[in-house]
Amino acid sequence: MTSSIKTVAIIGAGQMGAGIAQAVALGGYRVNLFDVEATRLPAAIGAIGESLARQVARTTLTQAQADEALAAIAGIGTLAEAGEADLVIEAAVEDEAIKKAVFADLVPHLGPDTLLASNTSSISITRLASATDRPDRFIGLHFMKPAPVMKLVEIIRGIATSATTYEAAVAFAESLGKTTTNAEDFPAFIVNRILVPMINEAIYVLYEGVGNVASIDKALKLGANHPMGPLALADFMGLDVVLAIMNVLYEGLADSKYRPCPLLVKYVEAGWLGRKSGRGFYDYSGDVPVPTR
């Protein structure tokens, strides 16, 4: 645990927010979890409990460690309570206007020394920081999904981020047992600048009929030694998230190679967002996922 950070507030109790809460609690911090829809909090804390139980079953955690981590997480009902934390991590939906609105509501409740971080996977840290009263104390902490398991945290400095804030962010991530990598503040940073266009290209391959869902995922798993095929990975990430990142790349870099595949757009318009909606490139209604094309 880093000495100056003891309590961490997480804004957003979706899959990412809950996963980050779990990772942070296991690092020995007190965690206050907030969501604009308070009804999501019991489900999120329940999901964290189930995830910890799976880690105990795999003997990667003791029961005592799991119990201690779960006890360290509290659901909170207001942003004023979130503002009392030493570090606030925003994990709201990947939409710049929504994130800026969260910061506008949060800033009046922050202490003078509170650090702010965003878990954005693609949006400019400099622009998000400019919507706050502390761009020098603002940084990107991009956890990979699932946050409790994945070892990497991408650290992104905005143009105004201070050296002290950067050092605190690196020390915090490392205290969770994570490895950090530094990315410059350009659209989608490193991981998603490379990964998401690859997924988009796999969707083009499907769209153009070069292969079906099963053949594309099999080809990349066995031909490129990927642990998961790109279309299964897209479903895992959420097709709305994939589309949001492609749009950030397309608009931010003005290069046609980042044009989102029309089939991706169509799936999102249909509400076929992947695992979280029960259907994407696979149908998840049965015991075994079944390709939808």
N, C-alpha and C positions, 0 to 999 in steps of 0.2 A: 504494500500500500504506500502511495506517495504521501509525505507528511502533511502537505497543505490541503489535500483533498480527502475528506472523510465521508461526506454525503454526496450522492450523485442523483440528480433528478433526470428522468427520461420522459420526453414528451412524445406520446404515441405508443399505444399498447397493441399494435399489430404484430405480425410475425417477427419483424426486425426489432421493434421496440422491446418485445418480450424476450427475445433472444439476447439482446444487449443487456437487459436487466439481469438475466441469469448469469451471464459472463461476469458482469460487474460485481454481483453479490458473491459469486465464487471467489472473486479477488479480495474479498474482505471488507467491502464498502457497504454502507447503508444505502438503500435504493428507494427513491420515491417515484412511483410510476403514475403518470397522468395520461388521460385520454379525454378528448373533447366530448366523447360519448362515454360517460362513466359506466354504462352497462357493460362495456368491453373489459373492464378491469378484472372482475371475478373469473372470466373465461381465460384471460391472459395469465393470471396467477395460477389458475388450475393447469394450464398448458405447461407452465414452468415447472410445476410440481411433477407432472407426468414425465417431462424431459429429464429432470433430476433423478426420478425413479429408474428410468432406463439406464442412466449412467451408473447408478448403484448396481443394477442387474448385470451390467457389463464389467463391474468391478473397477471402473475408472474413478469412482468416488466411493467414500464410505457413507453409511447412512447418516452418521453424525455430521459430516460435511454437507450433505444434501439438506438436512434439517436446519442447519445453521444458515445456509444460503437462503432457503425459503423464508425463514424467520426474518431475514434482513430486508425483505422486499415488502413495501407497504403501498397500497393504492391510495392516491390522494385525489381530492375533488376540485382543487383550484390551482391556478397558476401562481397565486400568491404563495402557496405552500412550496411549489417547485422552486420559486425564487430564493428560498432559504438555503438551497444546496450550495456546495462549493464549486460544483461543475454541473452544468445543464447540457444534456445531449438531446438535440432535436431529431426525432425519428418519424416525422410526419410523412404523409404521402409525397411522392416525387413530383411536386408541383410548386414552382417558385412562388406564385402568389399566395398559396396556402402557407408555405414556410415563412414568408415575410410577415404574414398576418399573425402567425404564432409569435414571432419575435416582437412584433409591435405590442402585443398584449402582455408578453412576458417581461420586457425590459423595465417597466416601472416597479416591478417587484424584486429586482435583483440587488444584491449587496454590491458595494463598490469593487470588491475583489473577485466576484464570481466569474468563472470562465464559461464561455459559451462554445459549443461545438455542434456541428451539423453532421448527420450520417448520410447526407446526400451522396448519391452514387454518380452524379453527373453535373450538377448545377454549380455555377461560379461561386466560390467561397467569398471572393471579393465583393460580389453583388449582394450576397446574403448578409455579409458583415456590415455593409453600408446601410442596411435597414435597422441597425442597432446603434446603441450609444457607446459601443466598445469594440470597434473593429480591430484594435490592437490585442484584445483578449478573446478573439474569435478564431476558430480553426476548423478544418474538416477532419473528422474522425470517421473514416469509411470502413465499417465492419463488413466482412463478407457473410453471406448467408449459407448455412445457419451459424449465427454468431458464437454460440457456445463451443462449436466444433472447429470452425475454420481458424487457422493460426494467424492469418494476415490482418493487419489494420493499416489501411492507406492513410497517410497523414498529408493533408493539403493546407499549405499556408496561403492566406489571402495576401494581397499586396501590403496590407497594413499590419499583419500579424507580427507580434513582437517575438524576439528570441526567447524571452522568458516563457511566453505562452507555448511556443513550440516545444521547448524542453520539458515543460510540465505535461504536455500531451503525450510525448514519447514515453516519459517515465510512467505515466498512467497506463498507457496501452501495454507496456512491458510488464507492469505489475499484475496484469491479468493473465500473464503467460503468453502474450501475443508477440509476434514479430512485426516490426513496422517497416514500411517502405515509404519513401518521400515521393510525392508527385507534385508537379507544378500545376498551377490553377488554370488549366485549359479544359475545354469540354470533355467530360467523362473520365478525366484523369488518366491513369495507366490501365488498370484492369479492364474497365468497361470500354475504353477506347479500342482495345484489341478484341475483347470477348464478344461484345454485343454486335458489332458488324459481322463477326463470324456467324453468330446465330441468325442475323438478318439474311446473310448469304445462304445459309441452310434453308431458310424459309423460301428464298427465291428458287432454290433447287427443287423444292417441293412444288411451288407455284408453277414452275415451267415444266413439271412432269419428268424431270431427270431421274427422280427416285421418289418412292413413297415414304411415309413417316418411318416405317420399320427399317427400310433399307438405308435411309440416310443416317439414322441413329446407330445402326449396326456398323455401317462403314466407318464412322468416326470413332466408335468405341474400339473396334478391332483393327482398323487401318491406321489410326493416329494415336491409339492407346489412351483415349480420353475415358475417364471413369464413368461418364454419363454422356449420352448422345446430345447434340445441340438442341433438338426439339424437346426432348425430355427436360433438359436444363431450362429452356425457355418457359415451359409449364411450371417448373419449380420456382423460377424467379418471379413469374407473373407476366403475362403477355402485355398487360398495361404498362408495367415497369420497362420491359424491353422497348416498347413503342415510345415511351417518354424519353428514354435515353437516346434512341435513334433520332428523335426530333430535336433534342438538345444538340447532338452532333451535326445534324443537317443544317439547323439554323445557325449554330455557333461557328461552324467552319465553312459554310457556304460551298460545299463540295458535293456534287451529285452522287458520288460513291456512297454517301451516307443516307440516300433516300430510303425511307422505310418501305419494305415490301408491301404491295397492296393487299396481299393475303393476310399479313399481320394486322393491318388496319381493319380488315373485314372481321377477323376473329375478335378483335377488341370491341368493335361496334356491336357484335353479336352477344357480347358479355361472356365469351368463351376465353376466360383469362388464365386457364391452366388449373393447377391443383386446387387453388383456393376457391374456385367457382365450380369445381367438379368436372370441368371439361375444357380442353384446349386442343393441342395436337393429339392428346389422348383423352379418352373418356374414363373417368375415375369412379364411376358408379358401382362397378363390380369389385371383386377381390383382386383382379389383375387389370392394370391399365390396358385399354384397347385403342389402337390408333384410330383417329377419326377421318383419315384420308389414306 
